[in-house]
Amino acid sequence: MNKNALFFAGLLLLFFTNCDVEVDDPNHAAQIEGTYVMQAYETQSGASVPSADDKVIIERVSDETVNLTIDYAIPSANDVVLDGMTVTKNGDDFLLERTFSNGEASGEVAENILTLNINYSSGTYAIITAEK
């Protein structure tokens, strides 16, 4: 075999052994599960400052499904539970979605920031931003 062919074969082998193959983790829910501290809260009535202890909890149900709980620090406030939200990946971000009998919820987790939109059939809504 000629020296040039051996040289190029060696270069090719070196190239392929140094290539990193990025493997996408199909367990989307595990990548976003955790507790997110509320940063902003807005409804049809306007914006308000959340309590320091208001949080959103994302719990993994399966690779592509989560349960999401909006946990208000005030005992008199009713926590909101959004079970069975679908998680899909869009580039580096994760999208959440679920339709309910009285509305729909959608959200995005991008760089540990959760933005959640809840739209009720009655016309009321909530937009929550929270950080992990």
N, C-alpha and C positions, 0 to 999 in steps of 0.2 A: 504494500500500500504506500502511496506517496506521502511525503511529509505534510504537504498542504492539506490533504484529505484527513489525516490524523489530527492535525491542528484544528480544522473546522469541526470535526466530530467531537473533539474535546470541548471546544467552545459551545457547541450545541448542547452537550451534556451539562456543562456548567450553567448555561442559560436556563435549562429546564429544571435543574435542581435548586436554583435560586429564586424561582418564581413562587410567589405566595398566592395561594388560591384562597380567596375569601369565602368562607362557608357561612351561609345565612342560617342563623338559628331559627328553626321553625316554631319554637316555643315563644311566640310573641308575648303572651300574657306574663310569663316569668320575667321578661325584660322590662315591663312597666309596673309590675305589682309593687305595692308599698304605700306609704302614707305621704300625702301631699298637703302642705300647709296653705290655706287659702290666702291669696294676696289681694284679690279683688272680687266683688260680688255686685252684679247689676240685675235689676228686674225692670218691668215696665214702669215701676214707680221711681226708678232712678238708681244711681250708684250708691253703695254704702261701703263702709270700711268693715271688713270681717273682724271678729274677735280673734285674738292671738291664738286661741285654742281651736278655732274652726278648722276642720280638715276634711279632706277627701281621701277615702281609703279604697285602694284597688286590690282585690283579692283574685288570684288565679283560680279558675274553675277547670279549664282545659287549656291546651296550647293556644287556642284562638278565641277563648271566652273568658270574661271576667265579671265579677260582681263589683259594683261600685257603690259606696256608701258616702253620702254627704253627712258628716257628723258635726252638728252644731254644738258649740260649747255650752250654750244656754239650755238648761234642763227643760224649760217650757217649750223650746222649739222642737218641731218634729223632724227627726232625721229623715233623709230621703234615700231609699234603697233602689238602685237600678240593677236588677239581676239580669244575667245572661247577655251582657253587651258583647258584641262581636268585635274582635281586634284583628285588623289587617295592617300590613306594613306598606308604607309608601316612601320609598327611598330610605332615609334614616329616621323617619317619623312613623308614629303608630296612630292609626285612626280607630275610633270607637264609634259604634252605631247600634241603636236599638229602637224599635217602634213599639209603643205601648197602646193600650186601648184609648187612653186619654192624651196622647201626644207622642213626641219622639225626642230622643236624646242623641247627640253626636258630639264627638270631641276629638282632640288631637293631643298627643304627647310628643313634644319636640324638645330635645336636650333637657329633660327632666322638668319641663314646664307643661302642665296640663291646662288646656282650654276646653271647657265643657259648656255646651249649649243645650238647654232643655226648653222645648217649645210645647206648650199644652194646647189642646184643641180649643180651649176657652179664649185663647189669645194671650194669655199670660206667658211669661218666659223668665228664664234665669240664665245668666252668663257668668261662669265662675272661672277664675284663673287661680291656679295653685302650683306650688313649687315643691319638688321632692328634696 
